[in-house]
Amino acid sequence: MKKILIVDDQQGIRLLLNEIFRMEGYDTYLAASGSEALHLFEEHEIDGVLLDMKIPGMNGLEILKEIKQKKENVYVFMMTAYGEQDIIKEALALGAMGYFTKPFNIFEVLQEINQVLLPSKTKR
């Protein structure tokens, strides 16, 4: 079973993504802060990360850098409510696979994550 870490300071978004990905068969881990995200990332063999750009205590780019230092081949997708192209470009340069702008279509997020983490499931 693939493991996904969902990092967002908004509880509603964490819970919605958690429900959708659990129904899809993922093991999910939820974090509301950068330190919590990094702790969960170290404790579990995470395959994919959905990471909000704006997190209390650390920003998404800082968390992305630390995650990529620990496990370079992990798939990270950024989430942002802000259309800041320079930050998005930096995240992609640091190794993020892509990004989603809030409000996003949850099923598009799921489809894109599945294409990376469960490629056989998307080839029906």
C-alpha positions in Angstrom: 0.0 0.0 0.0 1.4 3.4 -1.0 1.9 6.0 1.8 1.0 9.7 1.3 1.7 12.6 3.6 -0.8 15.5 3.5 0.6 18.8 4.8 -1.8 21.7 5.2 -2.6 24.0 8.1 -6.3 24.0 7.1 -8.0 21.1 8.9 -10.8 20.9 6.4 -8.4 20.4 3.5 -6.4 17.7 5.4 -9.6 15.8 6.3 -11.0 16.0 2.8 -7.8 14.8 1.2 -7.4 12.1 3.9 -10.9 10.7 3.2 -10.4 10.7 -0.6 -6.9 9.1 -0.5 -7.9 6.5 2.1 -10.9 5.5 0.0 -8.5 5.0 -2.9 -6.4 2.6 -0.8 -3.6 4.8 0.4 -2.1 4.9 3.9 -2.4 8.6 4.8 -0.5 10.7 7.3 -1.6 14.2 8.2 0.5 17.2 9.3 -0.5 20.8 10.2 3.0 22.1 10.6 6.4 21.8 9.1 8.0 20.1 12.1 5.1 17.6 12.3 5.5 16.9 8.6 9.2 16.3 8.8 8.7 14.0 11.9 6.1 11.9 10.1 8.3 11.8 7.0 11.2 10.4 9.0 9.0 7.9 10.8 7.3 6.3 7.8 8.4 5.3 4.3 6.4 8.0 2.5 5.9 7.6 -1.2 4.2 10.9 -2.0 3.6 14.3 -0.4 0.9 16.9 -0.9 2.5 20.0 0.6 0.9 23.4 1.1 3.1 26.4 0.3 2.1 28.4 3.4 2.6 26.5 6.6 3.1 28.0 10.1 6.7 27.9 11.3 8.2 26.9 7.9 7.2 27.6 4.4 6.6 24.9 1.8 9.9 25.5 0.1 11.8 24.9 3.3 9.9 21.7 3.9 10.4 20.6 0.3 14.2 21.1 0.6 14.4 19.0 3.8 12.2 16.2 2.4 14.3 16.0 -0.8 17.5 15.9 1.2 16.2 13.0 3.2 14.7 11.1 0.2 15.4 12.5 -3.2 13.1 10.2 -5.2 9.9 11.0 -3.2 7.1 12.5 -5.2 6.1 15.9 -3.9 3.2 18.0 -5.2 2.8 21.6 -4.0 -0.6 23.2 -3.1 -1.0 26.9 -3.1 -3.8 29.4 -2.8 -1.5 31.9 -4.3 -0.5 32.3 -8.0 3.1 33.2 -7.2 4.8 32.0 -10.3 8.3 32.6 -9.0 7.7 30.4 -5.9 6.1 27.7 -8.0 9.1 27.8 -10.4 11.5 27.5 -7.4 9.5 24.5 -6.0 9.7 22.8 -9.4 13.5 23.5 -9.6 13.8 22.0 -6.1 12.2 18.7 -7.3 8.5 19.1 -6.9 6.6 17.1 -9.5 3.9 19.7 -9.9 1.4 21.9 -8.1 -2.3 22.5 -7.6 -3.8 25.9 -7.1 -6.6 26.2 -4.5 -9.4 25.7 -4.9 -8.6 22.6 -6.8 -10.7 19.8 -8.2 -10.1 16.9 -5.8 -10.5 14.3 -8.5 -7.9 15.9 -10.7 -5.5 15.9 -7.7 -6.3 12.2 -7.1 -5.9 11.3 -10.8 -2.5 13.1 -11.0 -1.2 11.4 -7.8 -2.4 8.0 -9.0 -0.6 8.4 -12.3 2.6 8.8 -10.4 2.2 6.4 -7.5 -0.2 3.8 -8.9 0.4 3.9 -12.7 -1.1 0.4 -13.2 -4.4 1.6 -11.7 -4.7 4.5 -14.1 -4.2 2.3 -17.2 -7.6 0.7 -17.3 
